[in-house]
Amino acid sequence: MGDSTLEGTTALVAGGAKNLGALISTTLAEAGANVVVHYHGEGTAPDAEKTADAVRGTGRQVALVREDLTEVAGVRRLFDQASDAFGGVDVAVNTTGMVLRKPILETTEEEYDRMFAINAKAAYFFLQEAGARLNDGGRIINLVTSLLAAFTDGYSTYAGAKAPLEHFTRAAAKEFADRGISVNNVAPGPMDTPFFYPQETPERVEFHKSQALGNRLTLVEDIAPLVRFLATEGGWITGQTLFANGGYTTR
């Protein structure tokens, strides 16, 4: 890889069934990749089928895989099925995550464990498996959050559980460099998806909008082209966290 297309490659998108993950799945298919669309539960199956149809509409092949990535065995089965379907993986994108806005004094042990299982543990073992299984010259891209550069309340377990990905990514970028595999994070700003609104009041939504270009939230359409770039021409970028948030915050 290194040009603007992904012809002859396979992309695996964890959490690839809906919202940003779905757009990334179809964007990489439009660039020429066959796509493995991962989803977590039965409730997401209809979205996964719609995304699979959209991938097929680009003329590419698709495989659907349902696994719980908070279990290491589930991560391994995901890559096994991707390899079985297409013979290998060239691009691995992890969009999975869970958002919680709750004061520290009200957060339960169960909530803490769940947030770190989804946002940190699953991401770590996804990186591990991708590093072991990707073809030489591959690309690994994780989705994190611009809250990593924010000084705010309420998101201790969400931003806190995403924060380790920066350290995981830097280590992986060094460890996988001899095989030409780049590893990066993309950090969107508050994003206009169904995951965002339940965490916020209408007043806080308006505040978040006011902090970015054009007085709006980040859109999935702002992020998918950046993922495509990192998967193609952007291979010389590695070990980085790219903040894509319309100036919402910086570091």
C-alpha distance (Angstrom), angle and dihedral (degrees) to the residues before:
residue distance angle dihedral
M1 . . .
G2 3.76 . .
D3 3.79 104.3 .
S4 3.79 127.4 82.6
T5 3.80 97.1 -86.8
L6 3.77 137.7 67.2
E7 3.79 96.3 -151.3
G8 3.79 111.8 161.0
T9 3.80 95.1 12.4
T10 3.80 137.3 111.1
A11 3.79 124.5 -132.1
L12 3.79 124.0 -163.1
V13 3.81 115.6 -157.8
A14 3.80 115.9 -167.5
G15 3.78 108.0 -152.5
G16 3.78 87.4 14.7
A17 3.79 99.3 146.3
K18 3.81 104.7 86.4
N19 3.79 147.0 7.2
L20 3.82 112.1 4.4
G21 3.79 92.7 -6.8
A22 3.79 91.5 56.4
L23 3.79 92.9 50.1
I24 3.81 90.8 48.3
S25 3.81 89.5 50.5
T26 3.79 92.8 53.4
T27 3.82 93.6 39.6
L28 3.80 91.8 55.7
A29 3.80 89.8 45.7
E30 3.80 89.6 52.7
A31 3.81 87.2 52.6
G32 3.81 88.8 57.3
A33 3.81 106.6 -93.0
N34 3.75 128.5 130.8
V35 3.80 105.7 -128.1
V36 3.78 136.7 -139.1
V37 3.81 106.9 -156.6
H38 3.79 112.8 -157.9
Y39 3.79 123.2 -162.1
H40 3.78 132.1 176.6
G41 3.78 111.2 -142.1
E42 3.76 146.1 14.3
G43 3.79 91.1 -100.8
T44 3.81 89.7 65.4
A45 3.80 94.6 47.7
P46 3.85 95.1 96.6
D47 3.83 90.2 52.0
A48 3.80 89.8 48.3
E49 3.81 90.5 53.0
K50 3.82 91.3 50.4
T51 3.78 91.0 50.3
A52 3.79 90.7 47.5
D53 3.81 89.4 53.5
A54 3.81 89.8 50.5
V55 3.80 90.8 51.6
R56 3.79 91.0 49.7
G57 3.79 87.7 50.2
T58 3.80 88.8 64.6
G59 3.80 89.7 57.1
R60 3.81 94.2 -106.8
Q61 3.77 130.5 120.3
V62 3.79 123.3 -110.0
A63 3.78 138.3 -164.0
L64 3.80 124.1 -163.9
V65 3.81 118.5 -146.2
R66 3.79 126.5 -176.9
E67 3.81 115.3 -160.4
D68 3.81 140.8 143.7
L69 3.81 103.5 -121.0
T70 3.80 93.8 -166.4
E71 3.80 83.9 77.9
V72 3.81 114.5 70.9
A73 3.79 89.8 -143.5
G74 3.81 88.3 57.5
V75 3.80 91.5 54.3
R76 3.78 90.6 50.5
R77 3.79 92.7 48.0
L78 3.81 89.3 51.2
F79 3.79 91.9 57.3
D80 3.80 91.2 41.3
Q81 3.79 91.0 56.2
A82 3.79 92.1 44.7
S83 3.80 90.4 53.4
D84 3.79 91.7 45.2
A85 3.81 90.9 51.7
F86 3.80 99.7 45.9
G87 3.79 108.4 8.3
G88 3.81 96.3 -108.7
V89 3.80 145.9 -8.5
D90 3.81 128.2 -103.5
V91 3.82 103.2 172.6
A92 3.81 124.1 35.4
V93 3.80 118.0 -172.5
N94 3.80 121.8 -176.3
T95 3.81 112.7 -160.7
T96 3.80 96.1 156.9
G97 3.77 119.5 125.6
M98 3.77 146.9 128.0
V99 3.81 126.7 -132.3
L100 3.80 125.3 -146.9
R101 3.79 126.9 170.3
K102 3.79 108.3 -167.9
P103 3.80 135.4 132.5
I104 3.78 116.7 -100.4
L105 3.79 91.2 -120.2
E106 3.80 91.1 58.2
T107 3.83 99.9 42.3
T108 3.79 115.6 112.4
E109 3.78 127.5 -143.8
E110 3.79 89.3 -114.8
E111 3.82 91.3 54.4
Y112 3.79 91.5 47.5
D113 3.80 92.6 50.3
R114 3.80 92.7 46.3
M115 3.81 93.7 49.8
F116 3.79 93.3 49.7
A117 3.80 93.0 43.9
I118 3.80 92.0 55.6
N119 3.80 101.7 33.4
A120 3.81 102.1 35.0
K121 3.81 113.8 14.4
A122 3.81 95.7 44.1
A123 3.80 90.0 46.3
Y124 3.81 92.6 50.3
F125 3.77 95.3 52.1
F126 3.81 91.4 41.5
L127 3.82 86.5 57.7
Q128 3.78 90.9 46.2
E129 3.77 94.0 51.5
A130 3.80 93.3 42.3
G131 3.80 90.5 52.1
A132 3.78 90.6 51.7
R133 3.78 97.6 42.1
L134 3.82 109.8 32.3
N135 3.76 119.6 104.2
D136 3.80 116.2 -109.0
G137 3.79 111.1 -80.1
G138 3.79 91.7 29.3
R139 3.79 129.5 151.2
I140 3.81 129.2 -129.6
I141 3.80 118.2 -167.5
N142 3.81 125.6 -179.3
L143 3.79 127.0 -167.7
V144 3.79 113.8 -135.3
T145 3.83 130.1 156.4
S146 3.79 139.9 -93.7
L147 3.80 86.8 -129.1
L148 3.82 84.1 84.4
A149 3.81 85.1 78.6
A150 3.80 97.1 38.6
F151 3.80 130.9 96.1
T152 3.76 101.6 -145.2
D153 3.77 145.3 127.8
G154 3.77 133.1 -110.6
Y155 3.78 101.9 31.7
S156 3.81 99.8 83.0
T157 3.80 95.9 127.2
Y158 3.82 96.2 37.5
A159 3.81 99.6 47.3
G160 3.81 89.6 30.8
A161 3.79 92.1 55.8
K162 3.81 92.7 45.0
A163 3.81 93.1 48.7
P164 3.83 95.4 76.8
L165 3.81 89.7 62.0
E166 3.79 89.3 74.5
H167 3.80 90.2 58.7
F168 3.81 92.6 41.5
T169 3.81 89.4 50.7
R170 3.78 95.8 49.7
A171 3.80 91.8 49.6
A172 3.80 92.6 45.7
A173 3.81 92.1 48.5
K174 3.80 89.7 57.6
E175 3.79 95.9 40.8
F176 3.81 95.5 48.3
A177 3.83 96.6 39.0
D178 3.79 95.5 97.1
R179 3.81 88.3 64.1
G180 3.79 93.1 48.9
I181 3.81 93.7 -111.8
S182 3.81 115.1 148.0
V183 3.81 120.9 -152.9
N184 3.81 123.6 -163.5
N185 3.78 144.7 156.3
V186 3.79 127.9 -134.9
A187 3.80 115.0 -153.8
P188 3.81 113.4 -161.4
G189 3.77 122.7 -165.5
P190 3.81 120.6 -119.7
M191 3.77 100.2 -43.6
D192 3.79 130.9 -140.3
T193 3.81 96.2 -121.8
P194 3.82 134.0 114.5
F195 3.82 89.8 -99.4
F196 3.80 93.2 66.2
Y197 3.78 107.2 50.7
P198 3.83 100.7 59.3
Q199 3.81 88.8 60.6
E200 3.80 96.4 54.5
T201 3.80 143.0 56.1
P202 3.82 119.0 -124.4
E203 3.81 88.6 -108.0
R204 3.78 92.7 54.1
V205 3.81 91.0 47.2
E206 3.79 88.8 57.0
F207 3.79 90.6 48.4
H208 3.81 91.7 51.9
K209 3.80 89.4 50.4
S210 3.80 91.4 50.6
Q211 3.80 91.7 59.0
A212 3.82 96.5 62.0
L213 3.78 139.5 62.8
G214 3.79 113.7 -73.9
N215 3.81 92.6 11.2
R216 3.80 92.7 -88.0
L217 3.77 143.1 113.8
T218 3.78 123.9 -102.4
L219 3.81 112.2 -84.8
V220 3.78 126.7 -145.9
E221 3.81 85.7 -120.6
D222 3.82 88.4 63.3
I223 3.79 92.3 57.9
A224 3.81 107.9 38.4
P225 3.85 94.5 67.4
L226 3.79 89.7 53.3
V227 3.80 90.8 52.9
R228 3.80 89.2 49.9
F229 3.82 90.1 50.5
L230 3.80 92.5 51.6
A231 3.81 89.0 48.6
T232 3.82 92.7 52.0
E233 3.83 127.7 16.9
G234 3.80 93.4 6.4
G235 3.79 96.6 71.2
W236 3.81 93.3 116.1
I237 3.81 88.1 66.0
T238 3.80 110.3 85.8
G239 3.78 138.8 154.3
Q240 3.80 91.7 24.0
T241 3.78 139.7 125.3
L242 3.80 110.4 -143.2
F243 3.80 113.9 -156.4
A244 3.82 109.4 -147.0
N245 3.76 105.3 177.1
G246 3.80 112.2 117.2
G247 3.80 91.1 -103.1
Y248 3.80 93.9 -53.7
T249 3.78 88.8 139.7
T250 3.79 138.3 -18.1
R251 3.78 140.2 -167.6
